[in-house]
């Protein structure tokens, strides 16, 4: 499958409704964020292996999460799980030149891979760290997105979300999770489920 066919499929099924997310997907080349063995499969609607037994998420899953995140220009966004850097590149477009994306990666080899892939994205910072803690020294975030599954939503991430901010994160056991969208009101999350998904587990102190 190529990019056009994938977009046509989304349009037919009314999966993608946010024009800004669609525009970002059109601009960013997924093939730049997969390992060379899978470049020919870059637009197949499946997760693909990258390094250290991790994956780059299925494109449909990516757009569902980004639409739910509702990123606006100028926002400050935290991503947990940089992987190859693909999602951070899409977020870079969504926040614009006056926004900022901070992405964490606990696996050193992947953190370097993401940094290399994201060199031209000046509004993105990659941090090699335990993302389950978030990045508390950077204050609060307008949006938080997690690309690995947690058993429960880590409290540090809730604490680092601004009032009225949105978090999107898969939550549940190892072999199947609910994608949760949470909006913070009065220090607590009002949550909805976006459906059933399958993600690699969130590691680190609050991923257990």
Rosetta blueprint (number, residue, H / E / L):
1 X L
2 X L
3 X H
4 X H
5 X H
6 X H
7 X H
8 X H
9 X H
10 X H
11 X H
12 X H
13 X H
14 X L
15 X L
16 X L
17 X L
18 X L
19 X H
20 X H
21 X H
22 X H
23 X H
24 X H
25 X H
26 X H
27 X H
28 X L
29 X L
30 X H
31 X H
32 X H
33 X H
34 X L
35 X L
36 X H
37 X H
38 X H
39 X H
40 X H
41 X H
42 X L
43 X L
44 X L
45 X L
46 X L
47 X L
48 X E
49 X E
50 X L
51 X L
52 X L
53 X L
54 X L
55 X E
56 X E
57 X L
58 X L
59 X H
60 X H
61 X H
62 X H
63 X H
64 X H
65 X H
66 X H
67 X H
68 X H
69 X H
70 X L
71 X L
72 X L
73 X L
74 X L
75 X L
76 X E
77 X E
78 X E
79 X E
80 X E
81 X L
82 X L
83 X L
84 X L
85 X L
86 X H
87 X H
88 X H
89 X H
90 X H
91 X H
92 X H
93 X H
94 X H
95 X H
96 X L
97 X L
98 X L
99 X L
100 X E
101 X E
102 X E
103 X E
104 X E
105 X E
106 X L
107 X L
108 X H
109 X H
110 X H
111 X H
112 X H
113 X H
114 X H
115 X H
116 X H
117 X H
118 X L
119 X L
120 X L
121 X L
122 X L
123 X L
124 X E
125 X E
126 X E
127 X E
128 X E
129 X L
130 X L
131 X H
132 X H
133 X H
134 X L
135 X L
136 X H
137 X H
138 X H
139 X L
140 X L
141 X E
142 X E
143 X E
144 X E
145 X E
146 X E
147 X E
148 X E
149 X E
150 X E
151 X L
152 X L
153 X L
154 X L
155 X H
156 X H
157 X H
158 X H
159 X H
160 X H
161 X E
162 X E
163 X E
164 X E
165 X E
166 X E
167 X E
168 X E
169 X E
170 X E
171 X E
172 X L
173 X L
174 X L
175 X L
176 X L
177 X E
178 X E
179 X E
180 X E
181 X E
182 X E
183 X E
184 X E
185 X E
186 X L
187 X L
188 X E
189 X E
190 X E
191 X E
192 X E
193 X E
194 X E
195 X E
196 X E
197 X E
198 X L
199 X L
200 X L
201 X E
202 X L
203 X L
204 X L
205 X L
206 X L
207 X L
208 X L
